[in-house]
Amino acid sequence: MANSEQMANAIRALAMDAVQQANSGHPGAPMGMADMAVALWGRHLRHNPLDPHWADRDRFVLSNGHASMLLYAVLHLTGYELPIQELQNFRQLHSKTAGHPEVDVTPGVETTTGPLGQGLTNAVGMALAEKLLAAEFNRAGHTVVDHHTYVMLGDGCLMEGISHEAVALAGAWKLGKLIALYDDNGISIDGQVAPWFIDNTPKRFEACGWNVMGPIDGNNADAVDKAIAKARAPNGKPTLIVCKTRIGQGSPNRANTAKAHGEPLGAEEIALTRAAIGWPYAPFEVPAEVYADWNAKEAGAQAQAEWNQRFAAYRAALPELAAEFERRMAGDLPKHFAQTAVDAVVDAHTKGETVASRKASQLALEAFTAKLPEMLGGSADLTGSNLTNTQSTAPLRMDAKGAVVKSEDGHIGRHINYGVREFGMAAVMNGIALHGGFIPYGGTFLTFSDYSRNAIRMAALMKRRVIHVFTHDSIGLGEDGPTHQSIEHAASLRLIPNLDVWRPADTAETTVAWGVALSNRNKPTALLLSRQNLPYAPKRDLGNISRGAYVLSEPADVGLKKRAQAVIIATGSEVQLALKAQRLLAAKKIAVRVVSMPSTTTFDSEDVKYKKAVLPTGVPRIAVEMGVTSGWWKYGCAAVVGIDTFGESAPAPVLFKHFGFTEENVAATVLAALKRK
């Protein structure tokens, strides 16, 4: 029989040793949560160290990611490809044991955590994905999606506001297979949390529709084991298990103090702790019998083999459904996707409609959601403004018992009402993408991307395909005023590495942007869309739109048979301004090329030859965008027509004139640049 105490002590020792060797890290939480890990990982978690990506594995999230050595120790002990040398290289360059867990870096890590509260919210997204996939793919006698999502979290996660959003959504969605273990140790960096964290956490979760268990002794593996077993029983609600623990458990002088939180214990205290817990082994030494108690390879391989057998029967009975499940979990787009994308763009070009780009987005979504069942949309209480719903994406609903409501033809709802929860929506979408099986997209106003920003950054860091629909992208919003008018947001989003940002000018560009976003397997995308109508810009060629910038109009298109004397670069709604200014200048025999640049991030990754073809050297460049000017100087612009103040409250046409977004001002800016040349 496994020795639970020694299994927990192995975690404590490895955490102490790794943090001490790195001279950096957080030993206290791993030491205090070690018994919780023994109960969950040693007795309940269904996983296979030999195949960390097995589709029907349980998902585990360490939301308080500073406790990373807990996760690294358990992954090492259970048999993942994480040798002891990696633990010895904790927090060192290019090791698999970064300061906070990183997905795709460490085998077995399901999500990158560290920004508190987001791991909990990712777990909500994972549990939702499991529930929806089960409703979509399971059939009578064939259950191929059936796993739990577990998340460990601490006081810091619950203090972050995003926890309220996540907890409320999990309760509303009745995520009965979501089990959260709360490390209730009452300590944060500043000390005992009681003076500033007085929430009645159990009551809060109960009010949001959760089952709550405890408080229990979190330093007693048997007590945690029993609680998890009870939580796993079908009940239609997510469960919170309140585990009272002592941070730094086992340390004679640091336990239950903030000193155990974020610094090494020190050689002397580590020696005292080893003696106190009865661990007489050298640093990073774990006895064979403890490894044997922890080893999960055999049980994991058996669990996966049983699932493989079930899936083989599923494939034999339902071959098309099985193939679709495998495609979706692999993240592959349907074979017809390329043709679907081409057809949608050609259709937009042929119709040439004058609509707002938010409407152009919905038109594109109609085409894509009809053919891609993995698209899972939503909006933060702005569906009628963001236009993220389509005929193929009915509202997602749960019945009174928690089951996913299906249409008469058996389809689940694919449009989520997130409520006014922008940050929660963004982090839930990250969890959905991490789980696999869906491509999530969600909408809000661009100015509220600030609420979502850290989750957007996390998606970029994790290289996950998440699509953000940001409408009402400029002072063109009008009377709602500066609180709702985006000024710095486009430039700010473009600064996030690995985030693709598109601000399309018409229906064709918007459809291309959607096609690129869906193809961006390893990066998130932000689509910045207008509220006001935008005329279609005639195009001779659609092929280069996907390269982020292209020549939209040459001097010859406005009657001048001469080479361009200047280039106007514009994005989104300002492309029409550029075209009008081009015609004004043509009347004065000034030849101008107009370049539409819907995606600076995509264009910046193009080769030098293409960049020079679009933006020739020796010719003044003038950028036009309703936003801060700072990001445009890198293109060697002689001038930028932008806005470096906040907006105003007035009808949009009045604001355009007030801030200089008129064809006359753009033309005058070009003439001034030519005079300076």
C-alpha positions as CSV (number, residue, x, y, z in Angstrom):
1,M,0.0,0.0,0.0
2,A,1.2,3.4,-0.9
3,N,2.7,5.5,1.9
4,S,0.8,8.8,1.5
5,E,2.9,10.7,3.9
6,Q,6.2,9.9,2.1
7,M,4.6,10.6,-1.2
8,A,3.7,14.1,0.0
9,N,7.1,14.5,1.6
10,A,8.7,13.8,-1.8
11,I,6.9,16.8,-3.1
12,R,8.0,18.9,-0.2
13,A,11.6,17.9,-0.5
14,L,11.8,18.5,-4.2
15,A,10.1,21.9,-3.9
16,M,12.5,22.9,-1.1
17,D,15.6,21.7,-3.0
18,A,14.7,23.2,-6.4
19,V,13.8,26.6,-5.0
20,Q,17.0,26.6,-2.9
21,Q,19.2,25.6,-5.9
22,A,17.6,28.3,-8.1
23,N,17.7,30.8,-5.2
24,S,14.3,31.8,-6.5
25,G,10.8,30.6,-6.3
26,H,7.9,29.7,-4.0
27,P,8.3,26.6,-1.7
28,G,5.5,27.3,0.7
29,A,2.5,26.5,-1.5
30,P,3.8,23.2,-2.9
31,M,4.7,22.1,0.7
32,G,1.3,23.0,2.0
33,M,-0.6,21.5,-1.0
34,A,1.4,18.2,-1.2
35,D,-1.3,16.1,0.5
36,M,-3.9,17.5,-1.8
37,A,-1.7,16.4,-4.7
38,V,-1.4,12.9,-3.3
39,A,-5.1,12.6,-3.0
40,L,-5.9,13.9,-6.5
41,W,-2.9,12.7,-8.6
42,G,-2.4,9.5,-6.6
43,R,-6.0,8.3,-6.4
44,H,-8.3,10.1,-8.8
45,L,-6.7,11.8,-11.8
46,R,-7.1,9.8,-15.0
47,H,-4.0,10.5,-17.1
48,N,-1.2,8.8,-19.0
49,P,2.3,10.0,-18.5
50,L,3.3,8.2,-21.7
51,D,0.8,10.2,-23.7
52,P,0.2,13.7,-22.3
53,H,-2.2,14.5,-25.2
54,W,-4.6,11.6,-24.9
55,A,-8.0,13.1,-25.8
56,D,-10.1,11.8,-22.9
57,R,-7.6,12.5,-20.1
58,D,-8.7,14.4,-17.1
59,R,-7.5,18.0,-17.3
60,F,-5.6,19.5,-14.4
61,V,-4.9,23.2,-13.9
62,L,-2.6,24.8,-11.3
63,S,-4.2,28.2,-11.1
64,N,-1.9,29.5,-8.4
65,G,1.0,29.0,-10.9
66,H,3.7,30.3,-8.5
67,A,3.3,26.8,-6.8
68,S,4.8,25.4,-10.0
69,M,7.2,23.0,-8.1
70,L,4.2,21.1,-6.9
71,L,3.2,20.4,-10.5
72,Y,6.8,19.7,-11.7
73,A,7.4,17.4,-8.8
74,V,4.2,15.4,-9.5
75,L,4.9,15.2,-13.2
76,H,8.4,13.9,-12.5
77,L,7.2,11.4,-9.9
78,T,4.3,10.0,-11.9
79,G,6.5,9.3,-14.9
80,Y,6.2,12.1,-17.4
81,E,9.2,13.0,-19.6
82,L,10.6,15.3,-17.0
83,P,13.8,13.9,-15.5
84,I,15.3,15.0,-12.2
85,Q,17.9,17.1,-14.1
86,E,15.0,19.4,-15.2
87,L,14.0,19.9,-11.6
88,Q,17.6,20.7,-10.8
89,N,17.4,23.3,-13.5
90,F,14.3,25.0,-12.1
91,R,13.9,28.5,-13.4
92,Q,17.0,28.3,-15.6
93,L,17.3,29.2,-19.2
94,H,15.8,26.7,-21.6
95,S,14.8,24.3,-18.9
96,K,11.4,22.6,-19.0
97,T,10.7,23.9,-15.5
98,A,10.1,27.6,-15.9
99,G,9.2,29.8,-12.9
100,H,5.5,29.4,-13.8
101,P,4.1,26.4,-15.7
102,E,4.1,26.8,-19.5
103,V,2.0,24.7,-21.8
104,D,3.9,23.0,-24.7
105,V,7.1,23.5,-22.7
106,T,6.6,20.9,-19.9
107,P,4.9,17.6,-20.7
108,G,1.7,17.3,-18.8
109,V,1.1,21.1,-18.3
110,E,-2.3,21.9,-19.7
111,T,-2.1,25.7,-19.6
112,T,0.3,28.5,-18.8
113,T,-0.5,29.9,-15.3
114,G,0.8,32.7,-13.1
115,P,-1.5,35.6,-13.6
116,L,-3.8,34.7,-10.8
117,G,-7.4,33.8,-11.5
118,Q,-6.9,33.0,-15.1
119,G,-6.1,29.3,-14.5
120,L,-9.4,28.9,-12.7
121,T,-11.1,30.6,-15.7
122,N,-9.2,28.4,-18.2
123,A,-10.5,25.4,-16.3
124,V,-14.0,26.7,-16.7
125,G,-13.4,26.8,-20.5
126,M,-12.0,23.3,-20.5
127,A,-14.9,21.9,-18.6
128,L,-17.3,23.7,-20.9
129,A,-15.5,22.2,-23.9
130,E,-15.8,18.7,-22.4
131,K,-19.5,19.1,-21.8
132,L,-20.2,20.4,-25.3
133,L,-18.1,17.8,-27.0
134,A,-19.8,15.0,-25.0
135,A,-23.2,16.4,-26.0
136,E,-22.2,16.5,-29.6
137,F,-20.3,13.3,-30.0
138,N,-21.4,10.7,-27.4
139,R,-24.1,8.3,-28.5
140,A,-26.1,5.6,-26.8
141,G,-23.7,2.8,-26.0
142,H,-20.7,4.9,-27.1
143,T,-19.3,7.3,-24.6
144,V,-16.0,8.7,-25.9
145,V,-15.9,12.1,-24.1
146,D,-16.1,11.6,-20.4
147,H,-13.5,13.3,-18.2
148,H,-13.2,15.7,-15.4
149,T,-11.5,19.1,-15.1
150,Y,-9.6,19.7,-11.8
151,V,-8.2,23.0,-10.7
152,M,-6.2,23.9,-7.7
153,L,-6.3,27.6,-6.6
154,G,-5.4,29.9,-3.8
155,D,-6.4,33.0,-2.0
156,G,-4.9,35.2,-4.7
157,C,-6.9,33.6,-7.5
158,L,-10.1,34.3,-5.5
159,M,-9.1,37.9,-4.8
160,E,-8.7,38.7,-8.5
161,G,-11.9,40.0,-10.0
162,I,-11.9,37.5,-12.8
163,S,-12.7,34.7,-10.3
164,H,-16.2,36.2,-9.9
165,E,-16.8,36.1,-13.6
166,A,-15.5,32.5,-13.9
167,V,-17.3,31.2,-10.9
168,A,-20.6,32.7,-12.1
169,L,-20.3,31.3,-15.6
170,A,-19.4,27.8,-14.3
171,G,-22.5,27.8,-12.1
172,A,-24.7,29.1,-14.9
173,W,-23.4,26.4,-17.3
174,K,-23.9,23.7,-14.6
175,L,-20.4,22.2,-15.2
176,G,-20.8,19.2,-13.0
177,K,-17.4,17.7,-14.0
178,L,-15.5,20.8,-12.8
179,I,-13.9,20.2,-9.4
180,A,-11.9,23.0,-7.7
181,L,-9.6,22.5,-4.7
182,Y,-9.1,25.7,-2.8
183,D,-5.8,25.9,-0.9
184,D,-7.1,27.9,2.0
185,N,-3.9,28.8,3.9
186,G,-4.8,32.4,4.7
187,I,-1.3,33.7,3.7
188,S,-0.2,35.9,0.8
189,I,2.9,38.0,0.1
190,D,1.9,40.7,2.6
191,G,1.1,38.2,5.4
192,Q,-2.1,37.0,6.9
193,V,-4.9,37.9,4.5
194,A,-7.6,38.4,7.1
195,P,-7.3,42.2,7.2
196,W,-8.0,42.6,3.5
197,F,-9.7,39.3,2.3
198,I,-12.8,38.7,4.4
199,D,-15.0,37.2,1.7
200,N,-17.2,34.3,2.7
201,T,-15.9,32.2,-0.1
202,P,-18.1,29.1,0.4
203,K,-21.2,31.3,0.4
204,R,-20.0,33.1,-2.7
205,F,-19.6,29.9,-4.6
206,E,-22.9,28.6,-3.3
207,A,-24.6,31.7,-4.5
208,C,-23.2,31.1,-8.0
209,G,-24.7,27.6,-8.1
210,W,-21.8,25.5,-6.9
211,N,-21.7,22.6,-4.5
212,V,-19.3,23.5,-1.6
213,M,-17.6,21.0,0.6
214,G,-15.5,21.6,3.7
215,P,-13.6,23.2,5.1
216,I,-11.6,19.9,5.4
217,D,-8.1,19.2,6.5
218,G,-6.1,19.8,3.4
219,N,-3.0,18.3,5.0
220,N,-4.8,15.0,5.3
221,A,-4.7,13.1,2.0
222,D,-7.5,10.7,3.1
223,A,-9.8,13.6,3.9
224,V,-9.1,15.2,0.5
225,D,-9.6,11.8,-1.2
226,K,-13.0,11.3,0.3
227,A,-14.1,14.8,-0.7
228,I,-13.0,14.3,-4.3
229,A,-14.8,11.0,-4.5
230,K,-18.0,12.7,-3.3
231,A,-17.5,15.6,-5.7
232,R,-17.1,13.2,-8.7
233,A,-20.6,11.8,-8.1
234,P,-23.0,13.2,-10.7
235,N,-24.8,16.2,-9.3
236,G,-25.1,18.8,-12.2
237,K,-23.1,21.4,-10.4
238,P,-19.4,22.3,-10.2
239,T,-17.8,21.6,-6.8
240,L,-15.5,23.7,-4.6
241,I,-13.6,21.7,-1.9
242,V,-12.2,24.1,0.7
243,C,-9.0,22.6,2.0
244,K,-7.5,24.2,5.1
245,T,-3.7,23.9,4.8
246,R,-0.5,25.3,6.4
247,I,1.7,27.1,3.9
248,G,5.2,25.6,4.2
249,Q,3.9,22.5,5.9
250,G,6.8,20.7,7.6
251,S,9.0,23.7,8.1
252,P,9.5,24.2,11.8
253,N,10.1,28.0,11.6
254,R,8.5,29.1,8.3
255,A,5.2,27.1,8.2
256,N,2.1,29.3,8.3
257,T,4.1,32.5,7.6
258,A,4.6,34.7,4.6
259,K,8.3,33.9,4.8
260,A,7.5,30.5,3.3
261,H,5.8,32.1,0.3
262,G,8.2,33.6,-2.2
263,E,11.8,32.8,-1.2
264,P,14.0,29.8,-0.5
265,L,13.8,28.4,3.0
266,G,17.6,28.5,3.4
267,A,20.0,25.6,4.0
268,E,19.5,25.6,7.8
269,E,15.7,25.6,7.7
270,I,15.7,22.9,5.0
271,A,17.9,20.7,7.2
272,L,15.5,21.2,10.1
273,T,12.5,20.5,7.8
274,R,14.1,17.2,6.6
275,A,14.5,16.1,10.1
276,A,11.0,17.2,11.1
277,I,9.3,15.3,8.3
278,G,11.6,12.3,8.4
279,W,13.2,12.7,5.0
280,P,16.9,11.7,5.5
281,Y,17.7,11.8,1.8
282,A,20.1,14.1,-0.1
283,P,18.8,17.0,-2.2
284,F,16.9,15.7,-5.3
285,E,17.1,12.1,-4.0
286,V,13.8,10.1,-3.9
287,P,13.9,6.5,-2.8
288,A,12.8,3.8,-5.2
289,E,9.7,2.8,-3.1
290,V,8.3,6.4,-3.3
291,Y,8.9,6.4,-7.0
292,A,7.0,3.2,-7.2
293,D,4.1,4.6,-5.2
294,W,3.8,7.6,-7.5
295,N,4.4,5.8,-10.8
296,A,1.3,6.3,-13.0
297,K,2.5,4.8,-16.2
298,E,0.9,1.4,-16.0
299,A,-2.5,2.7,-14.7
300,G,-2.4,5.5,-17.3
301,A,-1.6,3.2,-20.2
302,Q,-4.4,0.8,-19.0
303,A,-6.9,3.7,-18.8
304,Q,-6.0,4.9,-22.3
305,A,-6.1,1.3,-23.7
306,E,-9.6,0.9,-22.4
307,W,-10.6,4.2,-24.0
308,N,-8.9,3.2,-27.2
309,Q,-11.0,0.0,-27.2
310,R,-14.2,2.1,-26.7
311,F,-13.2,4.5,-29.5
312,A,-12.5,1.6,-31.9
313,A,-16.1,0.4,-31.3
314,Y,-17.3,3.9,-31.8
315,R,-15.4,4.2,-35.1
316,A,-16.8,0.9,-36.3
317,A,-20.3,2.0,-35.5
318,L,-20.0,5.6,-36.4
319,P,-17.1,6.1,-38.8
320,E,-17.9,9.6,-40.0
321,L,-18.5,10.9,-36.5
322,A,-15.3,9.3,-35.2
323,A,-13.3,10.9,-38.1
324,E,-14.8,14.3,-37.3
325,F,-13.9,13.9,-33.6
326,E,-10.3,13.1,-34.4
327,R,-10.1,16.0,-36.9
328,R,-11.5,18.4,-34.4
329,M,-9.3,17.3,-31.5
330,A,-6.2,17.5,-33.8
331,G,-7.1,21.1,-34.6
332,D,-7.2,20.5,-38.4
333,L,-9.5,22.5,-40.5
334,P,-11.9,20.6,-42.9
335,K,-10.6,19.7,-46.3
336,H,-13.1,22.0,-47.9
337,F,-11.9,25.0,-45.8
338,A,-9.7,26.6,-48.5
339,Q,-12.5,26.5,-51.0
340,T,-15.0,27.8,-48.5
341,A,-12.7,30.8,-47.8
342,V,-12.2,31.5,-51.5
343,D,-15.9,31.3,-52.2
344,A,-16.7,33.6,-49.3
345,V,-14.2,36.3,-50.4
346,V,-15.3,36.1,-54.1
347,D,-18.9,36.4,-53.0
348,A,-18.1,39.5,-50.9
349,H,-16.2,41.0,-53.8
350,T,-18.9,40.2,-56.3
351,K,-21.7,41.8,-54.2
352,G,-19.5,44.8,-53.2
353,E,-21.9,45.8,-50.4
354,T,-21.7,49.0,-48.4
355,V,-22.0,47.8,-44.8
356,A,-20.2,48.3,-41.5
357,S,-17.3,46.0,-41.2
358,R,-19.0,44.5,-38.1
359,K,-21.8,43.5,-40.5
360,A,-19.2,42.3,-43.0
361,S,-17.9,40.1,-40.2
362,Q,-21.3,38.6,-39.6
363,L,-21.7,37.9,-43.4
364,A,-18.3,36.1,-43.3
365,L,-19.3,34.2,-40.2
366,E,-22.5,33.0,-41.9
367,A,-20.3,31.3,-44.5
368,F,-17.7,29.9,-42.1
369,T,-20.0,28.8,-39.2
370,A,-22.2,26.9,-41.7
371,K,-19.2,24.8,-42.8
372,L,-17.1,24.7,-39.6
373,P,-19.0,23.0,-36.7
374,E,-16.0,23.6,-34.4
375,M,-16.6,27.4,-34.4
376,L,-18.0,28.4,-31.0
377,G,-19.0,32.0,-30.8
378,G,-20.2,34.5,-28.2
379,S,-20.4,38.0,-27.0
380,A,-20.0,39.9,-23.7
381,D,-23.7,41.1,-23.7
382,L,-23.3,42.9,-27.0
383,T,-24.5,40.3,-29.5
384,G,-26.7,42.8,-31.4
385,S,-23.8,45.2,-31.7
386,N,-20.9,42.8,-32.3
387,L,-23.0,40.7,-34.7
388,T,-21.3,37.4,-33.7
389,N,-24.4,35.3,-34.0
390,T,-25.4,33.5,-37.2
391,Q,-28.1,31.2,-38.5
392,S,-25.8,28.2,-37.7
393,T,-25.1,29.2,-34.2
394,A,-28.1,29.0,-31.9
395,P,-27.7,30.3,-28.4
396,L,-26.1,27.8,-26.0
397,R,-28.5,26.8,-23.2
398,M,-28.6,24.2,-20.4
399,D,-31.8,22.7,-19.1
400,A,-32.8,22.5,-15.4
401,K,-30.8,19.3,-14.9
402,G,-27.7,20.8,-16.5
403,A,-27.9,18.9,-19.9
404,V,-27.0,20.8,-23.0
405,V,-30.1,21.8,-24.9
406,K,-30.2,20.6,-28.5
407,S,-32.3,21.7,-31.5
408,E,-34.8,19.4,-33.1
409,D,-32.2,18.2,-35.5
410,G,-29.8,17.3,-32.6
411,H,-27.4,20.3,-32.8
412,I,-26.0,22.1,-29.7
413,G,-26.1,25.8,-29.4
414,R,-22.9,27.5,-30.6
415,H,-23.3,31.0,-29.5
416,I,-22.5,31.9,-25.8
417,N,-24.0,34.7,-23.9
418,Y,-21.1,35.6,-21.6
419,G,-22.8,38.5,-19.9
420,V,-20.8,41.6,-19.1
421,R,-17.7,39.6,-18.5
422,E,-15.0,40.6,-21.0
423,F,-12.0,39.3,-19.1
424,G,-13.8,36.1,-18.2
425,M,-14.9,35.6,-21.8
426,A,-11.3,35.9,-23.0
427,A,-9.9,33.5,-20.5
428,V,-12.7,31.0,-20.9
429,M,-12.0,31.1,-24.7
430,N,-8.3,30.3,-23.9
431,G,-9.5,27.3,-21.9
432,I,-11.7,26.1,-24.7
433,A,-8.9,26.4,-27.2
434,L,-6.5,24.6,-24.8
435,H,-8.9,21.7,-24.4
436,G,-9.3,21.2,-28.1
437,G,-12.3,20.4,-30.3
438,F,-13.5,24.0,-30.8
439,I,-12.3,27.3,-32.3
440,P,-13.6,30.0,-29.9
441,Y,-14.4,33.5,-30.9
442,G,-16.0,36.2,-28.8
443,G,-17.1,39.9,-29.2
444,T,-17.1,43.1,-27.3
445,F,-16.3,46.8,-28.1
446,L,-12.7,47.5,-29.0
447,T,-12.3,50.0,-26.1
448,F,-13.2,47.1,-23.7
449,S,-10.3,45.1,-25.0
450,D,-8.5,46.7,-22.1
451,Y,-10.5,44.4,-19.8
452,S,-9.5,41.4,-21.8
453,R,-5.9,42.3,-22.4
454,N,-4.0,40.0,-20.1
455,A,-6.0,37.0,-21.4
456,I,-5.3,38.1,-25.0
457,R,-1.6,38.2,-24.1
458,M,-1.8,34.8,-22.5
459,A,-3.4,33.4,-25.7
460,A,-0.5,34.9,-27.7
461,L,2.1,33.5,-25.3
462,M,0.4,30.0,-25.4
463,K,0.1,30.2,-29.2
464,R,-3.6,29.3,-29.2
465,R,-6.2,29.9,-31.9
466,V,-8.6,32.3,-30.2
467,I,-10.4,35.0,-32.2
468,H,-11.5,38.3,-30.7
469,V,-14.2,40.3,-32.5
470,F,-13.8,44.0,-31.5
471,T,-16.4,46.3,-32.9
472,H,-17.0,50.1,-32.6
473,D,-13.3,50.7,-33.4
474,S,-12.9,54.5,-33.5
475,I,-14.4,57.9,-33.0
476,G,-16.8,56.8,-35.6
477,L,-18.8,55.5,-32.7
478,G,-20.0,59.0,-32.3
479,E,-22.2,60.2,-29.4
480,D,-21.1,57.6,-26.9
481,G,-18.0,59.7,-26.4
482,P,-14.4,59.1,-25.3
483,T,-15.1,56.4,-22.8
484,H,-16.2,54.2,-25.7
485,Q,-14.1,55.5,-28.5
486,S,-10.9,53.6,-29.2
487,I,-7.8,55.7,-29.7
488,E,-4.8,53.8,-28.5
489,H,-6.2,50.3,-28.7
490,A,-5.2,49.2,-32.2
491,A,-1.6,50.3,-31.6
492,S,-1.6,48.7,-28.2
493,L,-2.8,45.4,-29.5
494,R,-0.3,45.4,-32.3
495,L,2.4,45.5,-29.6
496,I,1.6,42.1,-28.3
497,P,3.9,39.5,-29.8
498,N,2.2,36.7,-31.8
499,L,-1.1,38.5,-31.9
500,D,-2.5,39.0,-35.4
501,V,-4.4,42.3,-35.6
502,W,-6.7,43.1,-38.5
503,R,-8.6,46.3,-39.3
504,P,-10.3,45.6,-42.6
505,A,-11.8,48.3,-44.9
506,D,-14.7,46.4,-46.5
507,T,-16.5,43.1,-46.9
508,A,-13.7,41.4,-48.9
509,E,-11.0,42.4,-46.5
510,T,-13.1,41.3,-43.6
511,T,-13.8,37.9,-45.1
512,V,-10.1,37.5,-45.8
513,A,-9.3,38.5,-42.2
514,W,-11.6,35.8,-41.0
515,G,-10.0,33.2,-43.3
516,V,-6.6,34.1,-42.0
517,A,-7.8,34.1,-38.4
518,L,-9.2,30.6,-38.7
519,S,-6.0,29.4,-40.4
520,N,-3.8,30.9,-37.7
521,R,-3.3,27.6,-35.9
522,N,-0.6,28.9,-33.5
523,K,-1.7,32.5,-32.7
524,P,-4.8,34.4,-31.7
525,T,-6.3,37.1,-33.8
526,A,-8.0,40.4,-33.1
527,L,-10.5,41.8,-35.6
528,L,-11.1,45.5,-35.3
529,L,-14.4,46.4,-36.9
530,S,-16.4,49.6,-37.6
531,R,-19.9,50.5,-36.4
532,Q,-20.4,52.9,-39.4
533,N,-21.1,51.7,-42.9
534,L,-18.1,51.5,-45.3
535,P,-18.3,51.6,-49.1
536,Y,-16.8,48.7,-50.9
537,A,-13.4,49.5,-52.4
538,P,-13.1,48.1,-56.0
539,K,-10.2,45.7,-56.4
540,R,-8.3,44.4,-59.4
541,D,-6.9,41.5,-57.4
542,L,-7.9,39.7,-54.2
543,G,-4.8,37.6,-53.8
544,N,-2.6,40.0,-51.8
545,I,-5.1,41.0,-49.2
546,S,-4.0,38.1,-47.0
547,R,-0.4,39.5,-47.0
548,G,-1.6,42.3,-44.7
549,A,-1.1,45.2,-47.1
550,Y,-1.6,45.6,-50.9
551,V,-1.8,48.2,-53.6
552,L,-5.4,49.2,-53.8
553,S,-5.3,52.0,-56.2
554,E,-2.7,53.4,-58.6
555,P,-2.6,56.9,-60.2
556,A,-3.8,55.3,-63.5
557,D,-7.0,54.3,-61.7
558,V,-7.9,58.0,-61.3
559,G,-6.7,59.0,-64.8
560,L,-3.0,59.9,-64.3
561,K,-0.5,58.2,-66.5
562,K,2.5,58.8,-64.3
563,R,4.3,57.2,-61.4
564,A,3.2,57.8,-57.9
565,Q,4.7,60.8,-56.2
566,A,3.4,59.8,-52.8
567,V,1.8,56.8,-51.1
568,I,-1.1,57.0,-48.7
569,I,-1.3,54.1,-46.3
570,A,-4.7,53.6,-44.7
571,T,-6.6,51.0,-42.6
572,G,-10.2,50.2,-42.0
573,S,-12.7,53.0,-42.4
574,E,-9.9,55.5,-43.4
575,V,-9.2,53.6,-46.7
576,Q,-12.2,55.5,-48.2
577,L,-10.6,58.8,-47.0
578,A,-7.4,57.8,-48.8
579,L,-9.2,57.1,-52.0
580,K,-11.1,60.3,-51.9
581,A,-7.9,62.3,-51.2
582,Q,-6.3,60.5,-54.1
583,R,-9.0,61.8,-56.5
584,L,-8.7,65.3,-55.1
585,L,-4.9,65.2,-55.7
586,A,-5.4,63.8,-59.1
587,A,-7.4,66.8,-60.1
588,K,-4.2,68.8,-59.2
589,K,-2.1,66.4,-61.3
590,I,-0.5,64.9,-58.1
591,A,-0.1,61.1,-58.6
592,V,-0.8,59.0,-55.5
593,R,-0.8,55.3,-54.8
594,V,-3.2,54.1,-52.1
595,V,-2.2,51.2,-50.0
596,S,-4.7,49.4,-47.9
597,M,-3.0,47.9,-44.8
598,P,-5.6,45.9,-43.0
599,S,-3.0,44.0,-40.9
600,T,0.3,45.7,-40.0
601,T,1.3,42.6,-38.0
602,T,0.9,40.3,-41.1
603,F,2.6,42.8,-43.4
604,D,5.5,43.2,-41.0
605,S,6.2,39.5,-41.4
606,E,6.4,39.7,-45.2
607,D,9.7,39.5,-47.1
608,V,11.6,42.6,-48.0
609,K,10.9,42.3,-51.7
610,Y,7.1,42.4,-51.2
611,K,7.4,45.3,-48.7
612,K,9.3,47.4,-51.2
613,A,6.9,46.5,-54.0
614,V,4.0,47.9,-51.9
615,L,5.9,50.8,-50.3
616,P,8.5,51.9,-52.8
617,T,11.5,53.8,-51.6
618,G,12.1,57.5,-52.4
619,V,8.4,58.3,-52.3
620,P,6.8,60.1,-49.3
621,R,4.4,58.0,-47.3
622,I,1.5,59.3,-45.4
623,A,-0.5,57.1,-43.0
624,V,-4.1,57.6,-42.1
625,E,-5.8,55.9,-39.2
626,M,-8.2,57.1,-36.5
627,G,-5.8,56.3,-33.6
628,V,-2.5,57.3,-32.0
629,T,0.2,58.1,-34.5
630,S,3.1,56.5,-32.8
631,G,3.1,53.1,-34.4
632,W,3.2,54.5,-38.0
633,W,6.6,56.1,-38.0
634,K,8.3,52.7,-38.4
635,Y,7.1,52.7,-42.0
636,G,9.2,55.8,-42.7
637,C,6.1,58.0,-42.9
638,A,6.6,61.7,-43.7
639,A,3.3,62.5,-41.9
640,V,0.5,60.7,-40.1
641,V,-3.1,61.8,-40.0
642,G,-4.1,60.4,-36.6
643,I,-5.5,61.3,-33.2
644,D,-3.3,61.6,-30.2
645,T,-6.0,62.8,-27.8
646,F,-9.1,61.2,-26.5
647,G,-12.3,61.6,-28.5
648,E,-15.4,63.7,-28.0
649,S,-19.1,63.1,-27.8
650,A,-20.8,64.2,-31.0
651,P,-22.3,62.7,-34.2
652,A,-19.6,60.9,-36.1
653,P,-19.5,63.2,-39.1
654,V,-18.9,66.2,-36.8
655,L,-16.1,64.3,-35.1
656,F,-14.4,63.4,-38.4
657,K,-14.3,67.1,-39.4
658,H,-13.2,68.2,-35.9
659,F,-10.3,65.8,-35.8
660,G,-9.2,66.3,-39.4
661,F,-10.4,63.1,-40.9
662,T,-11.6,64.6,-44.1
663,E,-10.4,64.1,-47.7
664,E,-9.3,67.7,-47.8
665,N,-7.1,67.4,-44.8
666,V,-5.6,64.2,-46.0
667,A,-4.9,65.7,-49.4
668,A,-3.4,68.8,-47.8
669,T,-1.2,66.6,-45.6
670,V,0.2,64.9,-48.7
671,L,0.9,68.2,-50.4
672,A,2.7,69.5,-47.4
673,A,4.8,66.3,-47.3
674,L,5.7,66.7,-51.0
675,K,6.8,70.3,-50.4
676,R,9.1,69.2,-47.6
677,K,10.7,66.5,-49.8
